[in-house]
Amino acid sequence: LSLYFGQASGGEDEIQQLQKALLDYLDENTETDASLVFSRKFYIAQWFRDTTMETEKAIKSQKDEDSSEGAHHAKDVETTGQIMHRAESRKKFLRSIIKTAPSQFSTLKMNSDTVDYEDACLIVRYLASMRPFAQSFDIYLTQ
């Protein structure tokens, strides 16, 4: 994973770099396994939904903090703006992938190195561990 984190450029976050790598892997292997076309579309839709849900939760928590702490209102507005900007950039990335035909996606590769099966599995496990359910699983087991 450090290879992909090290390749992150400018304003793109590490998660988006991993998403690019995984989508590139899926695109390269669709000729050998047709089910990967569905997997690619599923991941794009899930990430878009996750971005929307994360944004709604963050804005709701900001509003809750606003009602309890009136003195920090200007700081919270700036933070909400940052949340919205980050969400819009992620959605823009996902929309650009949706509009791009799978065969053309290879032009959006993040680097010349291709991702192999083991790397793709590692990326999927890492991205899955970042989801809210995976992060709260220990709490469920403890209870």
HUQUIHU-V607084 format. One line per field, one symbol per residue. ss: DSSP state (H for helix, E for strand, - for the rest). Layout:
ss->???
//
This chain:
ss->-HHHHH-------HHHHHHHHHHHHHHH------HHHHHHHHHHHHHHHHHHHHHHHHHHHHHHHHHH-HHHHHHHHHHHHHHHHHHHHHHHHHHHHHH--HHHHHHH--------HHHHHHHHHHHHH--HHHHHHHHHHH-
//
